C-alpha cells in the first residue's frame, strides 16, 4: 500500500528515525533529483527497502 510523502515524513519524525533537519535536506535533494522522497531515502541508505517496501512503488 503506497503512502504519501507527508505520511512518511510524519512517521519518520514521530518514530525519531531521522531529525527534522536531515529530513528537510533530504526532501530538497529528492526534489532536485526529481525523485520521490521514499525512493531517495532508500537510494541514499537513510531507510531500508525492507522497512519501507512501498518505497519502490511510490
Buried (B, 14 or more C-beta within 10 A) or exposed (E): EEBEBEEBBEEBEEEEBBEEEEBEEBBEBBEEEEBBBBBBBBBEEBBEBEEBEEBEEB
